[in-house]
Amino acid sequence: MATERRFNGKKLAIIAAFAVLLVAAFGAGCKGFFTSNTIQSIAVQPATVNLQVNGTQVFTAWGTDQSGNRSQITSGLVWSSGDPSVSITSGGTATGLTVTSSAVTITGSAEGLSGTATVNVIGNVTTITGTDSATSIKAGGDPVYFTFAGNPGPPDFITVGDGGTLVITTADSFFVCTDSTYQNNPAESCSLTQGGTATSYQLYMTYPTPSGGTATSNTLTITATQ
């Protein structure tokens, strides 16, 4: 009887140990099977937008999980703008406030991840008229101011700083232009240093149009004297 009891005790111990292993294995298997479908990446749509001043665009964020399933994120999403020239609401509506010279990054974040899009704020310009404060420039003398009026606007006057591109056809290191003001209007201030050999410089301004093209001003010619 004692031998039989010892055998039964060992048998019970073996069964108990097996049960523990079975439960552990089952638990591990369940963890592997019932994985949570957390997102692995976020994409913001549309990816790139051109906005006019006061124009709006609704952005959406889409999450992709580890299985490759893609769905729109509708809760726990935080929107932010990389520059005050573009505002964005908690619902993802962006507004172009002022013209920008470079793209503004819009970010949608959720669950520790983020996706981005870019916004270019452009004006409502279809034609540009350039004028100058003088027709000649003296090396080492006073600068000459060039204004480029946008029509219909905004911006009313275009400079490099607000997204315009100033093209100088005789580009060298002696003739330098920077953003400035002339008669209270945004302008390009151009100066000439000693040592140059060019007798004149020609320049014009370009700016993106709402239709996706480019507006180009008339070409201005400035005579250089040493």
Buried (B, 14 or more C-beta within 10 A) or exposed (E): EEEEEEEEEEEEEEEEEEEEEEEEEEEEEEEEEEEEEEBEEBBBBEEEBBBBBEBBBEBBBBBBBEEEEEEEBEEEBEBEBBBEBBEBEEEBEBBBBBBBBEBBBBBBBBEEBBBBBBBBBBBBBBBBEBBBBBEBBBBEEEBBBBBBBBEEBBBBBBBBBBBBBBBBEBEBEBBEBBBBEBEEBBBBBBBBEEEBEEEBBEBBBBBBBBEEEEBBBEEBEBEBEE
